[in-house]
Amino acid sequence: MPTSHLDSPPVAPITPEPICAEPSGSTTDLRARLAGVGALTFAGVVVLQNVLRGSEAPANDASARQVLDYYADHRAMTFVLVATFVLSGLGMAAFIGGSLRRLASGRPGWATMGAVGAIGIMALFSVVVAVEEALSVAAHRPHPNASAVEALWILHNSVFSGVLDLFIAIALFGLARAGVAAGVTPRAFAWLAPIGTALLLVAAVAGPAIAAGEMMVLFGVGGVGFVIWLAFLAATGVRLVRIGDEE
């Protein structure tokens, strides 16, 4: 007699093989470390750039002849500044790319605002470096155009001494608020960042006067805000590296 299919032994369900995935912890660990190293790299390189330039750089109200003489005598320095700019740019990219998701966990709007400011910093500083390169090239031409040199120097000072401060203020305020909320940035920056932001905005508003070599005391006011920005990067960078080591 034929056997009914009801009498056949039950077939065990086929269980799919588990997909091997790389532990998320290692990715998070690497991301946090890279972000922290990027922040520390950017801050350290900026300090190095200012030390290298020292007080030899022309004043904002320097004549075209003084500017040409400086860049003619400091061609090697221009190469060093360009090389360090590349390094600082990579550092900032690593910091924002590696930390933005973590910073956005607390206050995503502030994190996005800070990222916009950081992108603006790199874009405007690219203009500053490009102008430095142009001045260095012009200084080694047989007959450089004094009017063109003067215009380039005014553009350099207008971006560096004014417009750039606005985007540093935006980055500092947004990233610090997001970082404190996410527990990545020390809580002291809950009040330090607004102070630094206000000082940077004062310098940005006074940009036309500072670019002309006037009211340089306000340039110093912006400089204090800039130091707070560097301190934020250093403190947050150290925290991120430690978080990477703990995960």
Secondary structure, DSSP 4 states (H G I P E B T S, - for coil): -PPPGGGSPPPPPPPPPPPP---HHHHHHHHHHHHHHHHHHHHHHHHHHHHHHTTTSPPTT--HHHHHHHHHH-HHHHHHHHHHHHHHHHHHHHHHHHHHHHHTTT-HHHHHHHHHHHHHHHHHHHHHHHHHHHHHHHHTSSS--HHHHHHHHHHHHHIIIIIHHHHHHHHHHHHHHHHHHHT-S-TTHHHHHHHHHHHHHHHHHTHHHHHTT--HHHHHHHHHHHHHHHHHHHHHHHHHHHHHHH-
